[in-house]
Amino acid sequence: MKLTVLLDNNTLIDRYLIGEPGVCYHIDIDGRQVLLDTGYSNVFMQNADILGIDLKQVDTIVLSHGHNDHTWGLGHLMQYFDRTDRPTDKRIQLVAHPDAFAPKFYGDKIIGANYPQDCYSNYLDKVETKEPYYITDNLLFLGEIKRTNDFEAQRPVGQTKDCCGNLVSDYVLDDSALVYTGPDGLVVISGCSHSGICNIVDYAISVTGDKRVSAVIGGFHLQNASNTLMARTAEHLGRIQPESLYPCHCTDLNAKIALAQSTNVNEVGVGKVLEFA
C-alpha cells in the first residue's frame, strides 16, 4: 500500500505544495485508487496535479465523517469530472457512515457535508454502512466505532438533527477510519478521530483480530486536549506500542510532544508518502 498526503494543515519543507485545515489521503492498493476525505476546497486537487496523481483514476472515495473540512472538496472533484472526458459509466464508490450526510451545525455555522445528490449521482454510488466494509481484500472501512473507554469522545461537537428533525447534540457517531491489514500488522488511517484515536485502534484490532499495529496516521482530535485526556491517550497508545505514529490535522504540538514520550512520532505534511508491504 502506498499512501500520499494530498492535504493537511501543514506542508513538508521544500515541496512547495498547499496546506489547508483539512484532510485528504490518496491510497494506492491492490490495483485500486482510494481517497480518504477531500478537504474543504479544491486544494487537494492542485496538490494531486503537482504530485502526478490522476484523480480521474479514483475508484473509491471514503468519508471519515461528515464535517466540512473533510467533505466539501467533493463538490470540486465532481465539477472537475464534469469538465473532463471521464466517462460517467465508470462508477465511483462513495463509502461513509449514514450519519455523515446528516445536517451538522456549530452555532450559526453549517459544518456538515455539502451533498447535492442530483449532481453527484452521475459519478457516485453511495455505500452507507455502520458495519465494517471491505473496500479491497486488505483495506477495511470500520463503520461505526465502538466507544469502549471513558476518556475519549465525551463532549459533543455542535449539533445535528435526529430522525424527527430535532436539533440534538452531535457526538459525531459517523466518525470512522480505514485499516490496512498488511503482513507487518495494521495501518490505521483516521480523518479526525472524533470517536477517539484509542477507540479507533482498539476497534481495528477487535475487527481484524490482529494485535500488531504497524502505524497510525491521521488527525487524533487532540487540539488543546486536557491534561487528563492527553495523559490517558499517551498511556493507552503506549501499551499498544504501534511502531510509528503520524499525528496531524487536529493534533497540536503539545500532543505530539506528549505522545513522543512513549511512541515513535513522525513528521506529517502535504507531500508525505508512506509505503507499507
ROBA-230252 format. One record per residue (C-alpha): residue number from 1; residue in three letters; chain; x, y, z. Coordinates in steps of 0.5 Angstrom, whole numbers, plus 500, padded with zeros to 3 digits. Layout:
<padrens>
<padren><i>NUM</i><aa>ALA</aa><ch>A</ch><u>X</u><v>Y</v><w>Z</w></padren>
...
</padrens>
This chain:
<padrens>
<padren><i>1</i><aa>MET</aa><ch>A</ch><u>500</u><v>500</v><w>500</w></padren>
<padren><i>2</i><aa>LYS</aa><ch>A</ch><u>502</u><v>507</v><w>498</w></padren>
<padren><i>3</i><aa>LEU</aa><ch>A</ch><u>499</u><v>513</v><w>502</w></padren>
<padren><i>4</i><aa>THR</aa><ch>A</ch><u>500</u><v>520</v><w>500</w></padren>
<padren><i>5</i><aa>VAL</aa><ch>A</ch><u>498</u><v>526</v><w>504</w></padren>
<padren><i>6</i><aa>LEU</aa><ch>A</ch><u>495</u><v>531</v><w>499</w></padren>
<padren><i>7</i><aa>LEU</aa><ch>A</ch><u>492</u><v>535</v><w>504</w></padren>
<padren><i>8</i><aa>ASP</aa><ch>A</ch><u>494</u><v>537</v><w>511</w></padren>
<padren><i>9</i><aa>ASN</aa><ch>A</ch><u>494</u><v>543</v><w>516</w></padren>
<padren><i>10</i><aa>ASN</aa><ch>A</ch><u>502</u><v>543</v><w>514</w></padren>
<padren><i>11</i><aa>THR</aa><ch>A</ch><u>506</u><v>542</v><w>508</w></padren>
<padren><i>12</i><aa>LEU</aa><ch>A</ch><u>513</u><v>539</v><w>508</w></padren>
<padren><i>13</i><aa>ILE</aa><ch>A</ch><u>519</u><v>544</v><w>507</w></padren>
<padren><i>14</i><aa>ASP</aa><ch>A</ch><u>522</u><v>545</v><w>500</w></padren>
<padren><i>15</i><aa>ARG</aa><ch>A</ch><u>516</u><v>541</v><w>497</w></padren>
<padren><i>16</i><aa>TYR</aa><ch>A</ch><u>512</u><v>548</v><w>495</w></padren>
<padren><i>17</i><aa>LEU</aa><ch>A</ch><u>505</u><v>545</v><w>496</w></padren>
<padren><i>18</i><aa>ILE</aa><ch>A</ch><u>499</u><v>548</v><w>499</w></padren>
<padren><i>19</i><aa>GLY</aa><ch>A</ch><u>496</u><v>547</v><w>506</w></padren>
<padren><i>20</i><aa>GLU</aa><ch>A</ch><u>489</u><v>548</v><w>509</w></padren>
<padren><i>21</i><aa>PRO</aa><ch>A</ch><u>486</u><v>546</v><w>515</w></padren>
<padren><i>22</i><aa>GLY</aa><ch>A</ch><u>483</u><v>539</v><w>513</w></padren>
<padren><i>23</i><aa>VAL</aa><ch>A</ch><u>485</u><v>532</v><w>511</w></padren>
<padren><i>24</i><aa>CYS</aa><ch>A</ch><u>486</u><v>528</v><w>504</w></padren>
<padren><i>25</i><aa>TYR</aa><ch>A</ch><u>490</u><v>522</v><w>503</w></padren>
<padren><i>26</i><aa>HIS</aa><ch>A</ch><u>491</u><v>518</v><w>497</w></padren>
<padren><i>27</i><aa>ILE</aa><ch>A</ch><u>492</u><v>511</v><w>498</w></padren>
<padren><i>28</i><aa>ASP</aa><ch>A</ch><u>494</u><v>506</v><w>492</w></padren>
<padren><i>29</i><aa>ILE</aa><ch>A</ch><u>493</u><v>499</v><w>494</w></padren>
<padren><i>30</i><aa>ASP</aa><ch>A</ch><u>491</u><v>492</v><w>491</w></padren>
<padren><i>31</i><aa>GLY</aa><ch>A</ch><u>491</u><v>496</v><w>484</w></padren>
<padren><i>32</i><aa>ARG</aa><ch>A</ch><u>485</u><v>501</v><w>487</w></padren>
<padren><i>33</i><aa>GLN</aa><ch>A</ch><u>486</u><v>508</v><w>488</w></padren>
<padren><i>34</i><aa>VAL</aa><ch>A</ch><u>482</u><v>511</v><w>494</w></padren>
<padren><i>35</i><aa>LEU</aa><ch>A</ch><u>481</u><v>518</v><w>497</w></padren>
<padren><i>36</i><aa>LEU</aa><ch>A</ch><u>480</u><v>518</v><w>504</w></padren>
<padren><i>37</i><aa>ASP</aa><ch>A</ch><u>477</u><v>525</v><w>505</w></padren>
<padren><i>38</i><aa>THR</aa><ch>A</ch><u>477</u><v>531</v><w>500</w></padren>
<padren><i>39</i><aa>GLY</aa><ch>A</ch><u>479</u><v>537</v><w>505</w></padren>
<padren><i>40</i><aa>TYR</aa><ch>A</ch><u>475</u><v>544</v><w>505</w></padren>
<padren><i>41</i><aa>SER</aa><ch>A</ch><u>476</u><v>546</v><w>498</w></padren>
<padren><i>42</i><aa>ASN</aa><ch>A</ch><u>480</u><v>544</v><w>491</w></padren>
<padren><i>43</i><aa>VAL</aa><ch>A</ch><u>487</u><v>545</v><w>494</w></padren>
<padren><i>44</i><aa>PHE</aa><ch>A</ch><u>488</u><v>537</v><w>495</w></padren>
<padren><i>45</i><aa>MET</aa><ch>A</ch><u>487</u><v>537</v><w>487</w></padren>
<padren><i>46</i><aa>GLN</aa><ch>A</ch><u>492</u><v>542</v><w>486</w></padren>
<padren><i>47</i><aa>ASN</aa><ch>A</ch><u>497</u><v>538</v><w>490</w></padren>
<padren><i>48</i><aa>ALA</aa><ch>A</ch><u>495</u><v>532</v><w>487</w></padren>
<padren><i>49</i><aa>ASP</aa><ch>A</ch><u>497</u><v>535</v><w>480</w></padren>
<padren><i>50</i><aa>ILE</aa><ch>A</ch><u>503</u><v>537</v><w>482</w></padren>
<padren><i>51</i><aa>LEU</aa><ch>A</ch><u>505</u><v>530</v><w>485</w></padren>
<padren><i>52</i><aa>GLY</aa><ch>A</ch><u>503</u><v>527</v><w>479</w></padren>
<padren><i>53</i><aa>ILE</aa><ch>A</ch><u>497</u><v>523</v><w>482</w></padren>
<padren><i>54</i><aa>ASP</aa><ch>A</ch><u>491</u><v>523</v><w>477</w></padren>
<padren><i>55</i><aa>LEU</aa><ch>A</ch><u>484</u><v>524</v><w>480</w></padren>
<padren><i>56</i><aa>LYS</aa><ch>A</ch><u>480</u><v>521</v><w>474</w></padren>
<padren><i>57</i><aa>GLN</aa><ch>A</ch><u>483</u><v>514</v><w>476</w></padren>
<padren><i>58</i><aa>VAL</aa><ch>A</ch><u>480</u><v>514</v><w>483</w></padren>
<padren><i>59</i><aa>ASP</aa><ch>A</ch><u>476</u><v>508</v><w>484</w></padren>
<padren><i>60</i><aa>THR</aa><ch>A</ch><u>473</u><v>510</v><w>492</w></padren>
<padren><i>61</i><aa>ILE</aa><ch>A</ch><u>472</u><v>516</v><w>496</w></padren>
<padren><i>62</i><aa>VAL</aa><ch>A</ch><u>471</u><v>515</v><w>503</w></padren>
<padren><i>63</i><aa>LEU</aa><ch>A</ch><u>469</u><v>520</v><w>508</w></padren>
<padren><i>64</i><aa>SER</aa><ch>A</ch><u>472</u><v>519</v><w>515</w></padren>
<padren><i>65</i><aa>HIS</aa><ch>A</ch><u>466</u><v>523</v><w>518</w></padren>
<padren><i>66</i><aa>GLY</aa><ch>A</ch><u>461</u><v>529</v><w>515</w></padren>
<padren><i>67</i><aa>HIS</aa><ch>A</ch><u>465</u><v>535</v><w>517</w></padren>
<padren><i>68</i><aa>ASN</aa><ch>A</ch><u>466</u><v>541</v><w>512</w></padren>
<padren><i>69</i><aa>ASP</aa><ch>A</ch><u>474</u><v>540</v><w>513</w></padren>
<padren><i>70</i><aa>HIS</aa><ch>A</ch><u>473</u><v>533</v><w>510</w></padren>
<padren><i>71</i><aa>THR</aa><ch>A</ch><u>468</u><v>533</v><w>505</w></padren>
<padren><i>72</i><aa>TRP</aa><ch>A</ch><u>467</u><v>540</v><w>502</w></padren>
<padren><i>73</i><aa>GLY</aa><ch>A</ch><u>472</u><v>538</v><w>497</w></padren>
<padren><i>74</i><aa>LEU</aa><ch>A</ch><u>468</u><v>533</v><w>494</w></padren>
<padren><i>75</i><aa>GLY</aa><ch>A</ch><u>464</u><v>538</v><w>490</w></padren>
<padren><i>76</i><aa>HIS</aa><ch>A</ch><u>470</u><v>541</v><w>487</w></padren>
<padren><i>77</i><aa>LEU</aa><ch>A</ch><u>472</u><v>534</v><w>485</w></padren>
<padren><i>78</i><aa>MET</aa><ch>A</ch><u>465</u><v>533</v><w>482</w></padren>
<padren><i>79</i><aa>GLN</aa><ch>A</ch><u>466</u><v>539</v><w>478</w></padren>
<padren><i>80</i><aa>TYR</aa><ch>A</ch><u>472</u><v>537</v><w>475</w></padren>
<padren><i>81</i><aa>PHE</aa><ch>A</ch><u>470</u><v>531</v><w>473</w></padren>
<padren><i>82</i><aa>ASP</aa><ch>A</ch><u>464</u><v>534</v><w>469</w></padren>
<padren><i>83</i><aa>ARG</aa><ch>A</ch><u>469</u><v>539</v><w>465</w></padren>
<padren><i>84</i><aa>THR</aa><ch>A</ch><u>474</u><v>533</v><w>463</w></padren>
<padren><i>85</i><aa>ASP</aa><ch>A</ch><u>473</u><v>527</v><w>459</w></padren>
<padren><i>86</i><aa>ARG</aa><ch>A</ch><u>472</u><v>522</v><w>465</w></padren>
<padren><i>87</i><aa>PRO</aa><ch>A</ch><u>466</u><v>517</v><w>463</w></padren>
<padren><i>88</i><aa>THR</aa><ch>A</ch><u>460</u><v>517</v><w>467</w></padren>
<padren><i>89</i><aa>ASP</aa><ch>A</ch><u>460</u><v>510</v><w>466</w></padren>
<padren><i>90</i><aa>LYS</aa><ch>A</ch><u>466</u><v>509</v><w>471</w></padren>
<padren><i>91</i><aa>ARG</aa><ch>A</ch><u>463</u><v>509</v><w>477</w></padren>
<padren><i>92</i><aa>ILE</aa><ch>A</ch><u>466</u><v>511</v><w>484</w></padren>
<padren><i>93</i><aa>GLN</aa><ch>A</ch><u>464</u><v>508</v><w>491</w></padren>
<padren><i>94</i><aa>LEU</aa><ch>A</ch><u>463</u><v>513</v><w>496</w></padren>
<padren><i>95</i><aa>VAL</aa><ch>A</ch><u>463</u><v>510</v><w>503</w></padren>
<padren><i>96</i><aa>ALA</aa><ch>A</ch><u>461</u><v>513</v><w>509</w></padren>
<padren><i>97</i><aa>HIS</aa><ch>A</ch><u>457</u><v>512</v><w>516</w></padren>
<padren><i>98</i><aa>PRO</aa><ch>A</ch><u>450</u><v>514</v><w>514</w></padren>
<padren><i>99</i><aa>ASP</aa><ch>A</ch><u>450</u><v>520</v><w>519</w></padren>
<padren><i>100</i><aa>ALA</aa><ch>A</ch><u>456</u><v>523</v><w>515</w></padren>
<padren><i>101</i><aa>PHE</aa><ch>A</ch><u>450</u><v>526</v><w>511</w></padren>
<padren><i>102</i><aa>ALA</aa><ch>A</ch><u>446</u><v>529</v><w>516</w></padren>
<padren><i>103</i><aa>PRO</aa><ch>A</ch><u>446</u><v>536</v><w>518</w></padren>
<padren><i>104</i><aa>LYS</aa><ch>A</ch><u>451</u><v>539</v><w>522</w></padren>
<padren><i>105</i><aa>PHE</aa><ch>A</ch><u>452</u><v>546</v><w>526</w></padren>
<padren><i>106</i><aa>TYR</aa><ch>A</ch><u>456</u><v>550</v><w>530</w></padren>
<padren><i>107</i><aa>GLY</aa><ch>A</ch><u>453</u><v>556</v><w>533</w></padren>
<padren><i>108</i><aa>ASP</aa><ch>A</ch><u>450</u><v>559</v><w>527</w></padren>
<padren><i>109</i><aa>LYS</aa><ch>A</ch><u>455</u><v>556</v><w>522</w></padren>
<padren><i>110</i><aa>ILE</aa><ch>A</ch><u>454</u><v>550</v><w>518</w></padren>
<padren><i>111</i><aa>ILE</aa><ch>A</ch><u>459</u><v>545</v><w>518</w></padren>
<padren><i>112</i><aa>GLY</aa><ch>A</ch><u>456</u><v>539</v><w>515</w></padren>
<padren><i>113</i><aa>ALA</aa><ch>A</ch><u>457</u><v>535</v><w>508</w></padren>
<padren><i>114</i><aa>ASN</aa><ch>A</ch><u>455</u><v>539</v><w>502</w></padren>
<padren><i>115</i><aa>TYR</aa><ch>A</ch><u>452</u><v>534</v><w>498</w></padren>
<padren><i>116</i><aa>PRO</aa><ch>A</ch><u>447</u><v>535</v><w>492</w></padren>
<padren><i>117</i><aa>GLN</aa><ch>A</ch><u>445</u><v>528</v><w>490</w></padren>
<padren><i>118</i><aa>ASP</aa><ch>A</ch><u>442</u><v>530</v><w>483</w></padren>
<padren><i>119</i><aa>CYS</aa><ch>A</ch><u>449</u><v>532</v><w>481</w></padren>
<padren><i>120</i><aa>TYR</aa><ch>A</ch><u>454</u><v>527</v><w>484</w></padren>
<padren><i>121</i><aa>SER</aa><ch>A</ch><u>449</u><v>521</v><w>482</w></padren>
<padren><i>122</i><aa>ASN</aa><ch>A</ch><u>453</u><v>522</v><w>475</w></padren>
<padren><i>123</i><aa>TYR</aa><ch>A</ch><u>459</u><v>519</v><w>478</w></padren>
<padren><i>124</i><aa>LEU</aa><ch>A</ch><u>458</u><v>516</v><w>485</w></padren>
<padren><i>125</i><aa>ASP</aa><ch>A</ch><u>455</u><v>510</v><w>488</w></padren>
<padren><i>126</i><aa>LYS</aa><ch>A</ch><u>454</u><v>511</v><w>496</w></padren>
<padren><i>127</i><aa>VAL</aa><ch>A</ch><u>455</u><v>506</v><w>500</w></padren>
<padren><i>128</i><aa>GLU</aa><ch>A</ch><u>452</u><v>508</v><w>507</w></padren>
<padren><i>129</i><aa>THR</aa><ch>A</ch><u>454</u><v>503</v><w>513</w></padren>
<padren><i>130</i><aa>LYS</aa><ch>A</ch><u>455</u><v>503</v><w>520</w></padren>
<padren><i>131</i><aa>GLU</aa><ch>A</ch><u>458</u><v>496</v><w>520</w></padren>
<padren><i>132</i><aa>PRO</aa><ch>A</ch><u>466</u><v>494</v><w>517</w></padren>
<padren><i>133</i><aa>TYR</aa><ch>A</ch><u>466</u><v>494</v><w>510</w></padren>
<padren><i>134</i><aa>TYR</aa><ch>A</ch><u>472</u><v>491</v><w>506</w></padren>
<padren><i>135</i><aa>ILE</aa><ch>A</ch><u>474</u><v>496</v><w>500</w></padren>
<padren><i>136</i><aa>THR</aa><ch>A</ch><u>479</u><v>491</v><w>498</w></padren>
<padren><i>137</i><aa>ASP</aa><ch>A</ch><u>482</u><v>485</v><w>501</w></padren>
<padren><i>138</i><aa>ASN</aa><ch>A</ch><u>487</u><v>489</v><w>505</w></padren>
<padren><i>139</i><aa>LEU</aa><ch>A</ch><u>483</u><v>495</v><w>506</w></padren>
<padren><i>140</i><aa>LEU</aa><ch>A</ch><u>477</u><v>496</v><w>511</w></padren>
<padren><i>141</i><aa>PHE</aa><ch>A</ch><u>473</u><v>502</v><w>513</w></padren>
<padren><i>142</i><aa>LEU</aa><ch>A</ch><u>471</u><v>501</v><w>520</w></padren>
<padren><i>143</i><aa>GLY</aa><ch>A</ch><u>464</u><v>503</v><w>520</w></padren>
<padren><i>144</i><aa>GLU</aa><ch>A</ch><u>461</u><v>506</v><w>527</w></padren>
<padren><i>145</i><aa>ILE</aa><ch>A</ch><u>467</u><v>506</v><w>532</w></padren>
<padren><i>146</i><aa>LYS</aa><ch>A</ch><u>465</u><v>502</v><w>539</w></padren>
<padren><i>147</i><aa>ARG</aa><ch>A</ch><u>467</u><v>507</v><w>544</w></padren>
<padren><i>148</i><aa>THR</aa><ch>A</ch><u>469</u><v>503</v><w>550</w></padren>
<padren><i>149</i><aa>ASN</aa><ch>A</ch><u>474</u><v>508</v><w>554</w></padren>
<padren><i>150</i><aa>ASP</aa><ch>A</ch><u>471</u><v>513</v><w>559</w></padren>
<padren><i>151</i><aa>PHE</aa><ch>A</ch><u>476</u><v>519</v><w>557</w></padren>
<padren><i>152</i><aa>GLU</aa><ch>A</ch><u>475</u><v>520</v><w>549</w></padren>
<padren><i>153</i><aa>ALA</aa><ch>A</ch><u>469</u><v>523</v><w>546</w></padren>
<padren><i>154</i><aa>GLN</aa><ch>A</ch><u>466</u><v>525</v><w>552</w></padren>
<padren><i>155</i><aa>ARG</aa><ch>A</ch><u>464</u><v>532</v><w>549</w></padren>
<padren><i>156</i><aa>PRO</aa><ch>A</ch><u>459</u><v>534</v><w>543</w></padren>
<padren><i>157</i><aa>VAL</aa><ch>A</ch><u>462</u><v>538</v><w>537</w></padren>
<padren><i>158</i><aa>GLY</aa><ch>A</ch><u>456</u><v>542</v><w>535</w></padren>
<padren><i>159</i><aa>GLN</aa><ch>A</ch><u>449</u><v>540</v><w>534</w></padren>
<padren><i>160</i><aa>THR</aa><ch>A</ch><u>446</u><v>535</v><w>529</w></padren>
<padren><i>161</i><aa>LYS</aa><ch>A</ch><u>438</u><v>533</v><w>527</w></padren>
<padren><i>162</i><aa>ASP</aa><ch>A</ch><u>435</u><v>527</v><w>529</w></padren>
<padren><i>163</i><aa>CYS</aa><ch>A</ch><u>430</u><v>523</v><w>525</w></padren>
<padren><i>164</i><aa>CYS</aa><ch>A</ch><u>425</u><v>527</v><w>527</w></padren>
<padren><i>165</i><aa>GLY</aa><ch>A</ch><u>428</u><v>534</v><w>525</w></padren>
<padren><i>166</i><aa>ASN</aa><ch>A</ch><u>430</u><v>536</v><w>532</w></padren>
<padren><i>167</i><aa>LEU</aa><ch>A</ch><u>437</u><v>539</v><w>534</w></padren>
<padren><i>168</i><aa>VAL</aa><ch>A</ch><u>441</u><v>535</v><w>539</w></padren>
<padren><i>169</i><aa>SER</aa><ch>A</ch><u>448</u><v>535</v><w>541</w></padren>
<padren><i>170</i><aa>ASP</aa><ch>A</ch><u>453</u><v>532</v><w>536</w></padren>
<padren><i>171</i><aa>TYR</aa><ch>A</ch><u>457</u><v>526</v><w>539</w></padren>
<padren><i>172</i><aa>VAL</aa><ch>A</ch><u>460</u><v>525</v><w>531</w></padren>
<padren><i>173</i><aa>LEU</aa><ch>A</ch><u>458</u><v>518</v><w>531</w></padren>
<padren><i>174</i><aa>ASP</aa><ch>A</ch><u>459</u><v>518</v><w>524</w></padren>
<padren><i>175</i><aa>ASP</aa><ch>A</ch><u>467</u><v>519</v><w>525</w></padren>
<padren><i>176</i><aa>SER</aa><ch>A</ch><u>470</u><v>513</v><w>523</w></padren>
<padren><i>177</i><aa>ALA</aa><ch>A</ch><u>477</u><v>510</v><w>520</w></padren>
<padren><i>178</i><aa>LEU</aa><ch>A</ch><u>481</u><v>506</v><w>515</w></padren>
<padren><i>179</i><aa>VAL</aa><ch>A</ch><u>485</u><v>500</v><w>517</w></padren>
<padren><i>180</i><aa>TYR</aa><ch>A</ch><u>490</u><v>497</v><w>512</w></padren>
<padren><i>181</i><aa>THR</aa><ch>A</ch><u>492</u><v>489</v><w>514</w></padren>
<padren><i>182</i><aa>GLY</aa><ch>A</ch><u>499</u><v>488</v><w>512</w></padren>
<padren><i>183</i><aa>PRO</aa><ch>A</ch><u>504</u><v>483</v><w>513</w></padren>
<padren><i>184</i><aa>ASP</aa><ch>A</ch><u>507</u><v>487</v><w>518</w></padren>
<padren><i>185</i><aa>GLY</aa><ch>A</ch><u>501</u><v>489</v><w>522</w></padren>
<padren><i>186</i><aa>LEU</aa><ch>A</ch><u>495</u><v>494</v><w>522</w></padren>
<padren><i>187</i><aa>VAL</aa><ch>A</ch><u>496</u><v>501</v><w>519</w></padren>
<padren><i>188</i><aa>VAL</aa><ch>A</ch><u>490</u><v>505</v><w>522</w></padren>
<padren><i>189</i><aa>ILE</aa><ch>A</ch><u>488</u><v>511</v><w>518</w></padren>
<padren><i>190</i><aa>SER</aa><ch>A</ch><u>484</u><v>516</v><w>521</w></padren>
<padren><i>191</i><aa>GLY</aa><ch>A</ch><u>481</u><v>523</v><w>519</w></padren>
<padren><i>192</i><aa>CYS</aa><ch>A</ch><u>479</u><v>527</v><w>525</w></padren>
<padren><i>193</i><aa>SER</aa><ch>A</ch><u>478</u><v>522</v><w>531</w></padren>
<padren><i>194</i><aa>HIS</aa><ch>A</ch><u>472</u><v>525</v><w>534</w></padren>
<padren><i>195</i><aa>SER</aa><ch>A</ch><u>471</u><v>518</v><w>536</w></padren>
<padren><i>196</i><aa>GLY</aa><ch>A</ch><u>478</u><v>517</v><w>540</w></padren>
<padren><i>197</i><aa>ILE</aa><ch>A</ch><u>484</u><v>515</v><w>537</w></padren>
<padren><i>198</i><aa>CYS</aa><ch>A</ch><u>485</u><v>510</v><w>542</w></padren>
<padren><i>199</i><aa>ASN</aa><ch>A</ch><u>478</u><v>507</v><w>541</w></padren>
<padren><i>200</i><aa>ILE</aa><ch>A</ch><u>479</u><v>507</v><w>534</w></padren>
<padren><i>201</i><aa>VAL</aa><ch>A</ch><u>486</u><v>503</v><w>534</w></padren>
<padren><i>202</i><aa>ASP</aa><ch>A</ch><u>482</u><v>498</v><w>539</w></padren>
<padren><i>203</i><aa>TYR</aa><ch>A</ch><u>476</u><v>497</v><w>535</w></padren>
<padren><i>204</i><aa>ALA</aa><ch>A</ch><u>481</u><v>496</v><w>529</w></padren>
<padren><i>205</i><aa>ILE</aa><ch>A</ch><u>485</u><v>491</v><w>533</w></padren>
<padren><i>206</i><aa>SER</aa><ch>A</ch><u>478</u><v>488</v><w>535</w></padren>
<padren><i>207</i><aa>VAL</aa><ch>A</ch><u>475</u><v>487</v><w>528</w></padren>
<padren><i>208</i><aa>THR</aa><ch>A</ch><u>481</u><v>484</v><w>525</w></padren>
<padren><i>209</i><aa>GLY</aa><ch>A</ch><u>484</u><v>480</v><w>530</w></padren>
<padren><i>210</i><aa>ASP</aa><ch>A</ch><u>491</u><v>483</v><w>529</w></padren>
<padren><i>211</i><aa>LYS</aa><ch>A</ch><u>494</u><v>486</v><w>535</w></padren>
<padren><i>212</i><aa>ARG</aa><ch>A</ch><u>500</u><v>488</v><w>531</w></padren>
<padren><i>213</i><aa>VAL</aa><ch>A</ch><u>500</u><v>496</v><w>530</w></padren>
<padren><i>214</i><aa>SER</aa><ch>A</ch><u>505</u><v>498</v><w>525</w></padren>
<padren><i>215</i><aa>ALA</aa><ch>A</ch><u>503</u><v>505</v><w>524</w></padren>
<padren><i>216</i><aa>VAL</aa><ch>A</ch><u>497</u><v>510</v><w>526</w></padren>
<padren><i>217</i><aa>ILE</aa><ch>A</ch><u>496</u><v>516</v><w>521</w></padren>
<padren><i>218</i><aa>GLY</aa><ch>A</ch><u>491</u><v>522</v><w>522</w></padren>
<padren><i>219</i><aa>GLY</aa><ch>A</ch><u>488</u><v>527</v><w>526</w></padren>
<padren><i>220</i><aa>PHE</aa><ch>A</ch><u>488</u><v>525</v><w>533</w></padren>
<padren><i>221</i><aa>HIS</aa><ch>A</ch><u>483</u><v>530</v><w>536</w></padren>
<padren><i>222</i><aa>LEU</aa><ch>A</ch><u>488</u><v>533</v><w>541</w></padren>
<padren><i>223</i><aa>GLN</aa><ch>A</ch><u>488</u><v>540</v><w>540</w></padren>
<padren><i>224</i><aa>ASN</aa><ch>A</ch><u>488</u><v>544</v><w>546</w></padren>
<padren><i>225</i><aa>ALA</aa><ch>A</ch><u>487</u><v>537</v><w>550</w></padren>
<padren><i>226</i><aa>SER</aa><ch>A</ch><u>486</u><v>537</v><w>557</w></padren>
<padren><i>227</i><aa>ASN</aa><ch>A</ch><u>492</u><v>534</v><w>562</w></padren>
<padren><i>228</i><aa>THR</aa><ch>A</ch><u>488</u><v>528</v><w>563</w></padren>
<padren><i>229</i><aa>LEU</aa><ch>A</ch><u>486</u><v>526</v><w>556</w></padren>
<padren><i>230</i><aa>MET</aa><ch>A</ch><u>493</u><v>527</v><w>554</w></padren>
<padren><i>231</i><aa>ALA</aa><ch>A</ch><u>496</u><v>523</v><w>559</w></padren>
<padren><i>232</i><aa>ARG</aa><ch>A</ch><u>491</u><v>517</v><w>559</w></padren>
<padren><i>233</i><aa>THR</aa><ch>A</ch><u>492</u><v>517</v><w>551</w></padren>
<padren><i>234</i><aa>ALA</aa><ch>A</ch><u>499</u><v>517</v><w>551</w></padren>
<padren><i>235</i><aa>GLU</aa><ch>A</ch><u>499</u><v>512</v><w>556</w></padren>
<padren><i>236</i><aa>HIS</aa><ch>A</ch><u>494</u><v>508</v><w>552</w></padren>
<padren><i>237</i><aa>LEU</aa><ch>A</ch><u>498</u><v>508</v><w>546</w></padren>
<padren><i>238</i><aa>GLY</aa><ch>A</ch><u>504</u><v>507</v><w>550</w></padren>
<padren><i>239</i><aa>ARG</aa><ch>A</ch><u>501</u><v>500</v><w>552</w></padren>
<padren><i>240</i><aa>ILE</aa><ch>A</ch><u>499</u><v>498</v><w>545</w></padren>
<padren><i>241</i><aa>GLN</aa><ch>A</ch><u>506</u><v>500</v><w>542</w></padren>
<padren><i>242</i><aa>PRO</aa><ch>A</ch><u>505</u><v>502</v><w>535</w></padren>
<padren><i>243</i><aa>GLU</aa><ch>A</ch><u>511</u><v>502</v><w>531</w></padren>
<padren><i>244</i><aa>SER</aa><ch>A</ch><u>510</u><v>509</v><w>528</w></padren>
<padren><i>245</i><aa>LEU</aa><ch>A</ch><u>505</u><v>515</v><w>530</w></padren>
<padren><i>246</i><aa>TYR</aa><ch>A</ch><u>504</u><v>520</v><w>524</w></padren>
<padren><i>247</i><aa>PRO</aa><ch>A</ch><u>499</u><v>525</v><w>528</w></padren>
<padren><i>248</i><aa>CYS</aa><ch>A</ch><u>497</u><v>531</v><w>524</w></padren>
<padren><i>249</i><aa>HIS</aa><ch>A</ch><u>491</u><v>536</v><w>522</w></padren>
<padren><i>250</i><aa>CYS</aa><ch>A</ch><u>487</u><v>537</v><w>529</w></padren>
<padren><i>251</i><aa>THR</aa><ch>A</ch><u>493</u><v>535</v><w>533</w></padren>
<padren><i>252</i><aa>ASP</aa><ch>A</ch><u>497</u><v>540</v><w>536</w></padren>
<padren><i>253</i><aa>LEU</aa><ch>A</ch><u>505</u><v>541</v><w>538</w></padren>
<padren><i>254</i><aa>ASN</aa><ch>A</ch><u>504</u><v>539</v><w>546</w></padren>
<padren><i>255</i><aa>ALA</aa><ch>A</ch><u>500</u><v>533</v><w>544</w></padren>
<padren><i>256</i><aa>LYS</aa><ch>A</ch><u>506</u><v>531</v><w>539</w></padren>
<padren><i>257</i><aa>ILE</aa><ch>A</ch><u>511</u><v>532</v><w>545</w></padren>
<padren><i>258</i><aa>ALA</aa><ch>A</ch><u>507</u><v>528</v><w>550</w></padren>
<padren><i>259</i><aa>LEU</aa><ch>A</ch><u>506</u><v>522</v><w>545</w></padren>
<padren><i>260</i><aa>ALA</aa><ch>A</ch><u>513</u><v>522</v><w>543</w></padren>
<padren><i>261</i><aa>GLN</aa><ch>A</ch><u>515</u><v>520</v><w>551</w></padren>
<padren><i>262</i><aa>SER</aa><ch>A</ch><u>512</u><v>513</v><w>549</w></padren>
<padren><i>263</i><aa>THR</aa><ch>A</ch><u>512</u><v>512</v><w>542</w></padren>
<padren><i>264</i><aa>ASN</aa><ch>A</ch><u>515</u><v>514</v><w>536</w></padren>
<padren><i>265</i><aa>VAL</aa><ch>A</ch><u>512</u><v>520</v><w>533</w></padren>
<padren><i>266</i><aa>ASN</aa><ch>A</ch><u>514</u><v>522</v><w>526</w></padren>
<padren><i>267</i><aa>GLU</aa><ch>A</ch><u>513</u><v>529</v><w>521</w></padren>
<padren><i>268</i><aa>VAL</aa><ch>A</ch><u>507</u><v>529</v><w>517</w></padren>
<padren><i>269</i><aa>GLY</aa><ch>A</ch><u>505</u><v>534</v><w>512</w></padren>
<padren><i>270</i><aa>VAL</aa><ch>A</ch><u>503</u><v>535</v><w>505</w></padren>
<padren><i>271</i><aa>GLY</aa><ch>A</ch><u>507</u><v>531</v><w>500</w></padren>
<padren><i>272</i><aa>LYS</aa><ch>A</ch><u>509</u><v>526</v><w>505</w></padren>
<padren><i>273</i><aa>VAL</aa><ch>A</ch><u>509</u><v>519</v><w>502</w></padren>
<padren><i>274</i><aa>LEU</aa><ch>A</ch><u>509</u><v>513</v><w>506</w></padren>
<padren><i>275</i><aa>GLU</aa><ch>A</ch><u>509</u><v>506</v><w>503</w></padren>
<padren><i>276</i><aa>PHE</aa><ch>A</ch><u>508</u><v>499</v><w>507</w></padren>
<padren><i>277</i><aa>ALA</aa><ch>A</ch><u>509</u><v>492</v><w>505</w></padren>
</padrens>
